[in-house]
Amino acid sequence: MAAMSEYPIHIEIEPHVHLIRGENRGRFPQANCLLIDDEALTLVDAGASYRNITQTLRDLDHEVTDVDRIVLTHFHVDHKGLAAEIQRASDCEIICHPLAEPGVRSFEGLVEMYGIANNPYFSDWKALMESRLPHVMGEFNVTGFFKDGKAISCGAVDLIPIHTPGHTTDHTCFGINGPDTILLVDIDLTRFGPWYGNAVSDIEEFRNSVQEIIDFNPQTGISSHRLNPIREELDSELYRYLSIFDQREKRILDNIKSGIDSIEAMAEVPTIYPRIPFDLYKVFEVFMLEKHIELLKKNDVISETDGKYSIERG
């Protein structure tokens, strides 16, 4: 018998809209999903466990074979998740942003978008995928694409794509019948803060995307990695999240001033992650440090000599 979850597997957010929570409180390598129980039975992302997805469907008098459509918010493994497996069972559509297609369609495309192929830790990362997420290693049949701002009709519910690059180039949030309720996806409002550790991640775009969400003034935000929708002081949560970019930049500059003046040295501290429990985390620590360093050099805040950085101003 499967162990009981420590929290309800799913909750109704508003009519027809159900949050399917990932295992381990929605933490990576899982993520929350949305189920739109409407004329077109629609799953938004497929990164929760098979147990949680199928149990939610059964509780709402459905089976996996009833799923009509899967909408993927971006190509990451904890979001495309079980989409191919569900598609094989239901013959459903899988749609995504056009920029997501290479990373959704194949593992090779995903590796290229991660930018990890030539990294010394690639074999460790691949082994982790094979052991924890074997379902993301195969081919995914993308059947179509959504367009930024063009509603995806499920019946009573419209999903409004809001292209919000930065976390990844294809990352897309979704308004639910407008901007009052937004699926924030990986503008996830976690304590860790923004994650931009891929080749296709971009700090400036990420900042702009968070600000765009703030400008919509949503009343409810749904994170892919928090158990509950955020309804109280959502604007404060978004500003807190946005401020983490500056906090990290300050740590980098403080490190340089104190003689921790190379990316390798900063990764050992570490600077982005609060700690490095496994060496594999250094891959993404270095990716994110490099993106900050690139911006600081571009803005003439620091200069580089033989891989060492020094402060020019600030």
Buried (B, 14 or more C-beta within 10 A) or exposed (E): EEEEBEEEBBBEBEEBBBBBBBBEEBBBBBBBBBBBBBEBBBBBBBBBBBEBBBBBBEEBEBEBEBBBBBBBBBBBBBBBBBBBBBBEBBEBBBBBBEBBBBBBBBBEBBBBBBBBEEBEBBEEBBEBBEEEBEBBBEEBBBBEEBEEEEBBEBEEBBBBBBBBBBBBBBBBBBBBBEBEBBBBBBBBBBEEBBBBBBBBBBBEBBBEBBEBBBEBEBBBBBBBBBBBBBEEEBEEBBEEBBEBBEEBBEBBBEBBEEEBBBBEBBBEBBBBBEEBEEEBBBBBBBBBBEBBBEBBBEEEBBEBEEEEBEEEEE
